[in-house]
Amino acid sequence: MALNGLRGGGWFTRRRLWGLGAAVLALAALAGTIVWMAGSDDRALDAACDGVLPAKEVRAVLGDGDISVSNRTEGTFDVGVKAGARDEGARANTLAVRCQVTADGKGSVRVTIAGAPRPRTRYGIDGLYPSVPGGDTLAVPLGHGWSGLFGTDNARQDDSEDGEATTAVLLDCAKGGSSLLITVETTLGGVTLDDPAARPDFVRTATATAKAANAHWGCGARLGTPVRTVGLPVNEDEYEPLLGAKGTCAGVPTAARSAVSTARETARDRAPRETCALGARDGSPRYHLDAYYGPYAEEARAEYADAPTQDGPTPADKPAGRLGLSAYWASATCPDGSEDALFLVRAAGTEDNTRRRPDLPYERAALKAFAERSARSHGCGTPVTPGR
């Protein structure tokens, strides 16, 4: 995904104003945007993210010291919006809530809440949703009944310098195919993700915000339970034999011609994005298999729709097909009007159109096995896969 972090500018930041006890409400010139400026840390924190940011959880992570708060809310959310609707008026989820809390010397919590699906007129404008890091490491599912991810860009250092992580929680609303995506970037000083006792601190704000947002916007999604343990994102050197895979790579075949015999994977536990990284015997990368659900599937298709240089059909045009010389995609219909799931297989370490002697039959077989297991675990239909 091309998205990284929060987008947009013009955030209003409020520092502690000593002696000012009354809250001030400012209406921004931008229609639909409300910016709160308060005279005390606690009042600003209570108002952040349209009032759904959990002050107790944020304080538990950042401490009771001085903080600065920035906040912006714009757009609307409609639980009746359908993901597959072509009528622009039926895809009117423009809700975008952003807030950030920073504690000097302690860290920061940055939150985005986005309604999905977005109007098609928003495609190609800065991206649709914040991403979860997924370059050298694989994000892991939150589990505990949540549809969510926990990821980081940092290589594990086994010291106190890697305290940055992103948590995403997807709320599939009770009707209409609409959803809320809550993304929280947490940075904590003096904390390492290697410490299993510390990792829940990076997650607690996201799940508590999701619970409050679910009620605030009448989403009616199924919620998970408190996350007391969370896995560690999977590093590049954590590959295992593909034949023994039990998670996102389960059922994917090996390939002698492509020298595919190892895999990096995560558990498959309602995660809205899944990855299976295939490699050679020494772990060197060969292919990436990716599954996208809900807003992440919408985002991926929107990026292809905004790529005029792409020759031939893309995932934005049809359910299945071939991209370039060595990439395929498939799709599956998901329940309750949700966005169709999207599945991709791509050669690792090279552009799709520069592959020499690509092993196309294997790529189709790997994609089919991966997509079928992933779709089944999410309650989606049998995937439409490419024929050649």
C-alpha positions in Angstrom: 0.0 0.0 0.0 1.2 3.5 -0.8 -0.3 5.1 2.3 1.9 5.9 5.3 0.6 7.6 8.4 -1.9 10.4 8.6 -2.5 12.8 5.8 -3.6 16.4 5.5 -2.4 19.5 7.2 -3.9 22.4 9.1 -4.2 20.6 12.4 -4.7 22.9 15.3 -2.4 22.2 18.2 -3.1 23.4 21.8 -0.5 23.6 24.5 -1.4 23.9 28.1 -2.7 27.4 28.8 -2.1 28.1 32.5 -4.9 30.0 34.2 -7.4 29.5 31.4 -10.3 27.5 32.7 -13.0 27.9 30.0 -13.2 25.8 26.9 -13.2 27.6 23.5 -15.1 26.2 20.5 -13.7 27.3 17.1 -15.4 26.6 13.9 -13.0 26.1 11.0 -13.5 27.7 7.6 -13.5 24.3 6.0 -17.1 23.0 5.9 -17.8 20.0 8.1 -14.6 20.5 10.2 -14.8 21.2 13.9 -11.7 22.1 15.8 -11.7 22.1 19.6 -9.4 24.2 21.6 -9.6 23.8 25.4 -8.1 25.4 28.4 -7.0 22.3 30.2 -5.3 19.1 29.2 -8.2 16.9 30.5 -10.9 18.9 28.6 -8.9 18.8 25.4 -8.3 15.0 25.8 -12.0 14.4 26.5 -13.0 16.3 23.3 -10.3 14.6 21.0 -11.4 12.5 18.1 -15.0 13.7 18.3 -15.1 12.6 21.9 -14.3 8.9 21.3 -10.7 8.9 22.3 -10.5 7.1 25.7 -8.8 9.4 28.1 -8.2 6.7 30.7 -6.4 4.4 28.2 -4.3 7.3 26.7 -3.2 8.4 30.2 -2.3 4.8 31.1 0.0 4.8 28.1 1.4 8.4 28.2 1.2 9.1 31.9 -0.3 12.0 33.9 2.1 14.7 32.9 1.6 17.7 30.5 0.3 16.8 27.1 -0.5 18.6 23.8 -3.7 17.7 21.9 -4.5 18.3 18.2 -7.9 17.4 16.7 -9.9 17.6 13.5 -13.2 16.1 12.5 -14.9 16.3 9.1 -17.4 14.5 6.9 -20.3 12.2 7.7 -20.9 8.5 8.3 -23.9 6.5 7.2 -24.2 2.8 8.2 -26.5 2.3 5.2 -23.7 2.8 2.6 -23.1 -0.2 0.4 -19.6 -1.1 -0.7 -20.6 -2.2 -4.1 -22.9 0.7 -4.9 -22.0 2.6 -8.1 -24.2 5.6 -7.4 -22.0 8.3 -5.9 -24.7 9.3 -3.5 -24.8 5.8 -2.1 -21.1 5.9 -1.2 -21.2 9.1 0.8 -19.0 8.0 3.8 -16.7 11.0 4.1 -16.0 10.8 7.8 -12.4 11.5 8.6 -11.4 12.0 12.2 -7.8 12.8 13.3 -6.3 13.5 16.6 -3.0 13.3 18.3 -1.8 13.4 21.9 1.8 14.0 22.7 3.5 13.8 26.1 7.0 15.4 26.2 9.6 12.8 26.9 7.1 9.9 27.0 5.7 9.5 23.5 2.6 10.1 21.4 -0.6 8.6 20.2 -1.9 9.5 16.8 -5.4 8.3 15.8 -7.4 8.2 12.5 -11.0 7.1 12.2 -12.3 6.7 8.7 -15.7 5.7 7.4 -15.9 3.2 4.5 -16.5 2.9 1.6 -15.4 6.3 0.4 -17.0 8.2 -2.5 -15.3 7.4 -5.8 -14.6 11.1 -6.3 -12.0 10.7 -3.4 -10.1 8.0 -5.3 -6.6 9.3 -6.4 -6.7 12.1 -3.8 -3.9 11.4 -1.3 -5.1 7.9 -0.7 -8.2 6.7 1.2 -7.0 5.1 4.5 -3.9 5.0 6.7 -1.8 1.9 6.2 -0.3 -0.5 8.6 3.5 -1.1 8.2 4.2 -4.2 6.2 7.6 -3.9 4.4 10.3 -6.0 6.0 8.0 -7.3 8.7 4.6 -8.9 8.5 1.8 -7.4 10.6 0.0 -9.9 12.9 -3.7 -10.2 13.6 -4.9 -8.7 16.9 -7.0 -11.8 17.7 -9.2 -11.8 20.8 -12.3 -11.4 18.6 -11.1 -8.3 16.9 -10.7 -7.8 13.1 -7.4 -6.0 13.3 -3.7 -5.8 12.7 -0.6 -4.9 14.7 2.5 -3.9 12.7 5.8 -2.0 12.8 8.4 -0.8 10.3 11.2 -1.2 12.8 13.6 -4.1 12.7 13.7 -5.8 16.1 16.7 -4.4 18.1 16.3 -6.0 21.5 16.9 -2.6 23.1 14.8 0.5 24.0 14.9 2.1 20.5 12.1 0.3 18.7 9.0 1.6 20.6 6.9 2.4 17.5 3.9 0.4 16.3 0.6 0.8 14.4 -2.7 -0.9 15.4 -5.7 -1.0 13.1 -9.2 -2.1 14.1 -11.9 -2.7 11.4 -15.5 -2.5 12.6 -17.9 -4.2 10.1 -21.1 -2.4 10.8 -24.3 -4.4 11.4 -25.9 -3.5 8.1 -25.3 -2.0 4.7 -21.7 -3.0 4.1 -20.3 0.1 5.7 -17.5 0.0 8.2 -15.2 2.1 10.4 -11.4 1.8 10.3 -9.6 2.9 13.4 -5.8 3.3 13.0 -3.6 4.2 15.9 0.2 5.0 15.6 1.8 4.8 19.1 5.3 5.9 19.9 6.7 5.2 23.3 10.2 6.1 24.6 12.2 3.6 26.5 10.0 0.6 25.4 10.9 -2.3 23.1 8.4 -4.4 21.2 10.3 -7.5 22.2 8.8 -7.1 25.7 5.5 -9.1 25.6 4.3 -7.2 28.7 4.7 -3.9 26.9 3.0 -4.7 23.6 -0.6 -4.4 24.8 0.2 -0.7 25.6 0.5 -0.2 21.8 -3.0 -1.7 21.3 -5.2 -0.6 24.2 -6.0 2.9 22.7 -7.1 1.4 19.4 -9.5 -1.1 20.9 -11.0 1.3 23.4 -11.4 3.9 20.7 -13.1 1.3 18.5 -15.5 0.4 21.2 -16.4 4.1 21.7 -16.6 4.8 18.0 -18.9 1.8 17.5 -21.5 3.3 19.9 -20.9 6.9 18.8 -21.7 6.4 15.1 -24.2 3.6 15.6 -22.1 1.0 13.7 -23.4 -2.0 15.6 -20.3 -4.1 14.9 -19.3 -7.2 16.8 -16.6 -6.3 19.3 -13.7 -8.3 20.6 -12.4 -8.7 24.2 -9.6 -6.8 26.0 -6.2 -7.6 24.3 -3.9 -8.7 27.1 -1.4 -10.4 24.8 -0.4 -9.6 21.2 2.0 -11.3 18.8 5.2 -9.8 17.5 5.3 -8.8 13.8 7.2 -11.4 11.8 10.8 -10.5 10.8 12.5 -11.4 7.5 14.6 -14.1 9.1 11.7 -16.0 10.6 11.0 -18.3 7.7 10.0 -22.0 8.0 9.4 -24.9 5.7 6.4 -24.2 3.5 5.2 -27.8 3.9 4.6 -27.3 7.6 2.7 -23.9 7.2 -0.4 -23.7 9.4 -1.3 -20.0 9.1 -1.6 -17.7 6.1 0.6 -19.9 4.0 -1.3 -23.2 4.8 -2.1 -25.2 1.7 0.1 -23.2 -0.7 2.2 -25.7 -2.8 6.0 -25.7 -3.1 7.6 -25.3 -6.5 10.9 -26.9 -7.8 11.2 -24.6 -10.8 10.8 -21.4 -8.8 12.8 -22.8 -5.9 9.9 -22.1 -3.5 10.2 -24.2 -0.3 10.0 -21.8 2.7 7.5 -19.3 4.0 7.0 -16.5 6.4 3.4 -16.3 7.7 1.2 -15.1 10.5 -1.9 -16.6 12.1 -5.2 -16.2 10.2 -7.5 -14.7 12.8 -10.1 -12.3 11.2 -7.3 -10.0 10.0 -8.5 -7.5 7.3 -5.2 -7.9 5.5 -3.2 -11.2 5.3 0.2 -12.0 3.8 2.1 -15.1 2.9 5.8 -14.5 1.9 7.3 -17.4 -0.1 11.0 -18.0 -0.3 13.8 -20.3 -1.4 15.6 -22.7 1.0 17.7 -19.9 2.4 14.7 -17.7 2.9 15.5 -15.4 0.0 12.1 -14.0 -1.3 10.3 -15.4 -4.3 6.7 -14.4 -4.1 4.2 -12.4 -2.0 0.6 -13.5 -1.6 -1.7 -10.8 -0.2 -5.3 -10.8 0.8 -7.3 -7.5 1.3 -10.7 -7.1 2.9 -13.0 -4.2 3.5 -11.3 -0.8 3.2 -8.0 -2.4 2.3 -9.5 -4.0 -0.7 -11.2 -0.8 -1.7 -7.9 1.0 -1.3 -6.0 -1.4 -3.5 -8.5 -1.2 -6.3 -8.6 2.5 -6.1 -4.8 2.6 -6.6 -5.1 0.5 -9.7 -8.0 2.7 -10.9 -5.7 5.7 -10.5 -2.8 4.1 -12.6 -3.4 5.2 -16.2 -0.1 3.7 -17.3 -1.2 0.1 -16.5 -1.7 -1.9 -19.7 -4.9 -4.0 -19.8 -7.4 -4.8 -17.2 -6.6 -4.4 -13.5 -8.4 -5.4 -10.2 -10.3 -2.2 -10.6 -11.9 -3.5 -13.8 -12.7 -7.2 -13.4 -12.8 -10.0 -10.8 -9.7 -11.9 -11.9 -6.8 -11.5 -14.3 -3.1 -11.1 -15.0 -0.9 -8.1 -14.3 2.2 -7.6 -16.4 4.4 -10.7 -16.9 4.3 -12.1 -13.4 1.4 -11.2 -11.3 -2.2 -12.3 -10.9 -5.3 -11.3 -9.0 -8.5 -13.0 -7.8 -11.6 -11.8 -5.9 -14.4 -13.2 -3.8 -17.8 -11.9 -2.8 -18.1 -11.2 1.0 -21.3 -11.2 3.1 -23.5 -8.3 4.1 -22.7 -6.0 1.2 -19.0 -5.7 2.1 -16.3 -4.9 -0.4 -15.3 -7.9 -2.4 -12.1 -9.4 -1.1 -9.0 -9.0 -3.3 -6.1 -11.5 -3.6 -2.8 -10.9 -5.3 0.3 -12.9 -6.1 3.4 -11.0 -7.1 7.0 -11.9 -7.7 9.3 -10.5 -5.1 12.3 -8.2 -5.7 11.5 -7.2 -9.3 8.9 -5.3 -11.3 6.1 -7.4 -12.7 7.0 -6.6 -16.3 10.7 -7.5 -16.0 10.4 -11.1 -15.1 12.1 -13.6 -17.4 10.7 -17.1 -17.7 8.0 -16.6 -15.0 6.5 -19.8 -13.6 2.9 -18.8 -14.5 1.2 -22.2 -13.7 2.7 -22.2 -10.2 1.7 -18.6 -9.6 -1.9 -19.4 -10.5 -1.9 -22.5 -8.3 -0.4 -20.6 -5.3 -2.9 -17.8 -5.7 -5.8 -20.2 -5.9 -4.8 -22.2 -2.8 -4.1 -19.0 -0.8 -7.3 -17.2 -1.9 -9.6 -20.2 -1.2 -8.4 -20.7 2.4 -8.4 -17.0 3.2 -11.9 -16.4 1.7 -13.3 -19.4 3.6 -11.9 -18.2 6.9 -13.6 -14.8 6.4 -17.0 -16.3 5.4 -16.6 -15.1 1.8 -17.6 -17.0 -1.3 -15.4 -19.2 -3.5 -12.9 -16.9 -5.2 -13.0 -16.1 -8.9 -9.4 -17.0 -10.1 -7.6 -16.3 -13.4 -7.7 -19.1 -15.9 -4.3 -18.4 -17.5 
